[in-house]
């Protein structure tokens, strides 16, 4: 029953049904069946892929992962979900998967340290791309990714799906209509206790995991069960910690709400101030300030203690001289200085997509946003134009978050030259814009 309803919904969308998102209308593509591949078959890779299957009659041709168990499980689930019931071809090497050049769209949900090589190879193979955020682990990778997308004229949507979240699109209209007035300060924050707290011993990797391939261009740490399959963000070797994971969403959302470009300067301080016993090497406490000129955007995360507002442990608050707006993935609250306050809850689509009710590990409140995000990608492939979370927007938001970590590392404010793509007057910090790659992998940036 669930399958029939999903296929019926997808067929309606593929036939040209209009999907209306507050603040933006997203038209579904026509009936072309796109051939799709997925790199990274873990948690969010499947979340993204299954939402795409829900809204378009795609054919999932191939899957790639360094973990054979995850790969096999994903292939079985795809065969159950897609209309053809065909089991996709599976690969452990993304270059082998892309060599066939039989893919129209590639979804990338690998750990962050792989995003650049995976995305660039995909567009070079002729595919359009949906790439998870943040786009990269260093700024030079992001610049190479943007250049590749433009060179090969491919549509690249980044998984900052707050831009396709219905209630946040509605909140954006409040901002765009000037109902907040002059917005001089925005607070972004995350208080989830999401940093790994364990310190288990290193061990041999499981037989199903090619640890050498999983590590790829990152430094080769000993295998530890925290890192895989979902804990790799606890280590700076593979990502940019909570700033790269959670701040990038809220900062990108803030930029979209207010039509902000890149920050002029970024400062940050913090570190491992409380939980010193964990194996994790990312900060448990961090504050950052992104200076956008008239508007200052501040970020704070703590992986300990209580949230400032227990009802919104992750979100953003915009302060204007005419009112304030508090926005999270679960809803928004608008409080004008004069007049009636308004509240909006997150949109669920559980009746339209009942399988969302039972899908393991699915963030049900995010599922509609992913579907809208996928439809926006498909529309741009079909009709041309840039998607709402185009890779350039992803580059700007990801780079700002990376700059926050670099500012904390060097202990000073970094002044960003967005046009030149480098830090003004700071040779030491500029040398940190590209991470060293482990051989035989080669960093994709070319000056």
N, C-alpha and C positions, 0 to 999 in steps of 0.2 A: 504494500500500500504506500509506504513511504517513497519507494522508487518511482511508482507511477505518478505520484504527486510532484516529485522533483522533475521528472521528465516533462510532465505537462507544463509546469511553471517555466522550465527552460525553453520549451518549444514556443510558448507564448512570447517570451522575451526575444527569442531569436527571430520570430516572425515580424518584429518591428514594434512591439509594445513599448510605449514611452514610460520611463521610470522617472518620476518627479522627485527631485531632492530640493528641499528649501534652499533658495539662493542660487540653484543651478539645475537646469534640466539635463538629464542624461538619457540620450536615446540609445536603445539597444541596437546592435548591429543586425545585418540581414543574415540569411541562413547559411553562410559559409561555415564549414566545419574546420576550425583551426586545429592544427596538429600541435600538441603541447608536450613539453618535457619539464621535469622538476629535478633540480639539483638540491639535495638536502631533504630527506624524507622523514625528518623527525616531527616534533610537535607542530610548529607553525607552518612548516612546508605543507603538511596535509591539511591544516586549517585553510590555508590559502587555496590550494588546489581544489578542495571539495566545494568551496564557495564558487569558484570559477565553473565547475561542472554544474552547479545549481542554476547558473544564469546563461549558459551558452552550450550548444551541442558540440563541445570540443571532443577531440579524440586524444586521449593521453597515450602517447606513443612510447615514451621512455622515461625512466627514473634513474637517478644516480645517487649513490651514497657510499661512504667508506665503511659503513656498518652493514654487513650482509643481513643481519636479523631485521633491522629497521627497514631495509630495502625490500626484503621478501614480504614483510607484513604490509607495507604500503602497496606493493604490487597486487596483493590479494584484495585489499580494500578498494583499490581503483577498479579492478575487474568487477567488483560487486556494485560499484557506484555508476560507472559510465554506461551509456546506453548500449554500446556494442558488446559489453561484457568481456572484451578482449583484455588479456593480461599484458601490460606494457613490457617492453624489453627493459632489462635491468643492467646497469653498468656500475663499476667501482671507480672508473676513470672518466671524468667529465669530457676530456678531449676525445675519447673514443665515442662517447655519446654524441658529441657535436659534429664529429667527422662526417657522419652520414648526411648532414645538412637537410634533414627531413622534418625540421621543426619550424613552425611559424611563431610560436611563443615559448619562451623559457622562463619558468619561475625559479627564483634563486632564494633559498632559505637555509643556506649553509651558514656555519659560524662566520662572524664578521670578518675574520682575517682572510677569508677566501673570497669575499664578495667581488673584489676588483678583478681578479683573474677570471672568475666564473662569468661575470657580466661582460667583460671585454671579449672573451672568447665567444660568447653567445651572439653578440651583435656582429662580430666578424663572420660568424656562420650564417648570418642573414636573418636571425630571429629578433623579434620584439621581446621586451623583457619586463617582468615584474620582479623587482628586487627588494628584499627586506631591508629595513632600516637598521642602523645607520648605513649609509652607502659604503663606508670604508672604515679602516682602522687608522689611516693617516690621511693628511690633506692632499698630498701629491697623488695618492691612489684615486681620490675623488676627482681630481683634475683630469687624470688620464681617462677615467670612466666617462666623464662628461664629453671629453674630446672624441672618444670612440663612438658614443651615441650620435653625436652630430656628424662625424665623418661618414658613418654608415647609414645615416638617416633612419634610425630605428626609434620607435616609441619606447620609452623607458619610464615606467611608473614605479615610484618608490612606496614602500609599505607604511607610509605615514598617513594612515587611513582616518585620522581625525578630520582631514579635509573632506572626507566623504561620509561623515557621521551626521545623520539627519538633524539631531537636536543642536549639534555644534554649528551646522550650516545656518540654522535658525538664529542661534546666538550671534553669528557673524553679522546678520542683518541688523541686529541691535547696534553693534559697533559701527557698521557702515552708515547707518542712518544718523549717526552723531548723537545717539541718546545717552552716551556716557560723557559727552563733552570732550575736554582735553584730557587725554590719558597720559599721565606722566610716569606712572609706576605700574608694573605688572609683576606679580609674584608667581613663580612656578615652583612646585614642590612635590616631593615624594617621601613618604614616611613608612613605606612597606618594609617589613623586616625580611628583606629578600636576599641579603648577602649570606653566602654559605657560612655556617658557624662551626662546622666540623673540622677536624684535622686528622683525617685517616691517613695511614701510611701509603706511600707509593707502592705500586704493584705491577705485575705483568698485565698487559692489556688482554681483554677477553679474546677468545679465538675468532669471534665474529667481527672484530674491529681491526682494520688496517690503520694502526696508530700513526705510522709514518705518513700515509696518505692523508689522514685526518689532519695532522699537524701542518702539512704542506709548507708554505713559506714562513710560518711562525717559528720561533725558537723551539727546539725539541726538548720539552719538559718530560720527565718520567710520567707515565700514565698514572692518573689518580681518578678514582671513581666519582669524585666531585665534578670533574670536567665534562664527562660524557655520560648520558646524552644531553642533559639540559643545564648543567652547571658551569659551562665554560666561561660565562660572563663574569665569574668570580676571579678570573685571571687576566691581568693586563696583556699577557702575550696574545690573547685571542680577541680582545675587544677593548672598549673604553669604559668599562664599569657601568655604574648606574647612571652616570651622566650620558654615556653613549646609548644606553638602553632606554631610559625613562625621560631624561631631560630633552632628548631629541624630539620626542613626541610633543611635549608641552611647548617647547620653544618653537617648533614648526607650526603648531596650532596658533600660538600667539602671533607669529609672523603673518600667518594667513588671515587671522581675524583683523589685523591692523594694516595689512599690506606693507609690511616691513621688509627691507632688503637685508643686507649683511650688517652685523654690528661694526661700529667703528673701533671699539676696543673691548677686550675681555680680561677680567681679573678673576682669580679664584684662590681659595685657600681651604685647607682641610687635611684629611689623611685618615689613617687608622688610629682613631683617638680612643675608642672604647673596646672593641673586640679584637684584641691583639693575639688571641689564641688560635684563631681560625687559620686554615690553610690558604684562604683567600688573600690575595694581595691588592685588591681594589679598595678604595676609600670606604669607610663606614660613615663618614661625615664630610660634607663638602658644601661650600657656598660659592656661588659665582655671580658676577655682575656682567651683563651684556649691555653695553652702552650703544643705543641706537640714536643718539643725539637728544632730541626732546623727550624721548621715552627711555627709561631705564627698566630693564628686565632682570630680575634677580632669580636665582635658582637656589634651592636648599634641599639636600636630602640627608636623612638620618635613618640608619637601619637599626635603630635602638630607640627606646622611649616611646612616648605617646605622640600621636599626630596632633598638630595644632587644632585641627577640626576633625574629630573622629569620623564624621560623616563623609569627609573628602580626604582620604589619605594620599591621593595623587590627583593633582589638578592645577588650575591657574586662576588667579584673581586679578582682574583688571580694575584699576582705580582711576575714575575720571572725576572731574569737578561737577558733573551732573548726576553721577551715580556710579555704582560698582557692579561688576559682573563676575560671578564665580562659575567656572566651567570645569567639568570633569567628564570622564567617559560615561558616567551614570546620569548626567543631567546638567542643567544650569539654573542659576538663580540670579535674576536681575533686580537690583534694588536702587531705584532712582532716588535722588535727593528729595524730590517732590513727586507725589503720585503713588500709584499702586505697584507693589512688587509683583513679579511674575516668576513662575517656576515651570520647568519642563523636564520630563523624565526621558530616559533613553528609550529609543524605539526598539522593540523586539518584533520579530517576524516568525514566531514559533508556529503559528497556525498555517502560514503560507509554506513554511519549510519545517515540517514536524520532526524531521530527522535531527534538527538542531537540538531537540530536547534530550536526545540520548547519546549524541556523539561524545566520545570520551575526550576530556580535556578541552573541549571547545569553550572559548569565552563567549557565551551566548549573547552578551550585550554588544559584542564587537562584530558578530557575524553579519548583521545588515550592512555595516560600514565596509566590510571587506567586499561584499557583493556589489555595492555601489562603486567601490574603487575598481573592481574588475570590469564593470560595465563601462566605466569611464575610459579604461585602457582599451577596451574593444572598440568603443566609439572612435577613439583617436586613430586606431589602426585602420578602421573602416573608412573614416571620413577625413583623416588628416588632422593636424593641429597637435598641440602639446597637452598632455594630461594634467589634471589638477595638482598632482604631486610629481611633476616632471623631474627628471634627474637633476636639473639645475637647482630646483628648490631643495631637493634632497641634499645636494652638495653644500648649499649655503647653510642649512640647518646642521648637518653633520659636522661641517668644518668649524662652526661656532662652538659646538660641544667639544670637539677635539682641542680647540684653542683653550677652552676652560681647563682641561687636564694639563695642557702644556704650561699654562700660566701658573697652575699650582706647582708644577714640577720645577720651573725656573724661579718661582717666587717673586714675580713681578707682573705688572699689567702689560698685555701685548696689544699693540696698536695695529689693526688689520688694514691692509691695502687690498680691497676687494678686486679692484681693476687689475692689479698686478698679480694677485694671488699669493701674497707673501706678507710677512710681518715687517713693519716699518722700522728701520734702524736697529735691528737686533739679529746680527749674524748668528749668534749662538742658538737662538730660538728657531731661526729659519732652517738650521741644520736638522732640527727635529721634525720638520714637516714631512719627511719620508722616513719610514722605519727600514732598517736593514732586512733584507730577505735571506732566508736560508737557501743555500744551493741545493738542487739545481734551479730553483725557481728564481725568476728575474723580476724585479720591480717594474711595473708597466709605465712609469712616468718617464717621459723624455723631454728634457728642457728645450 
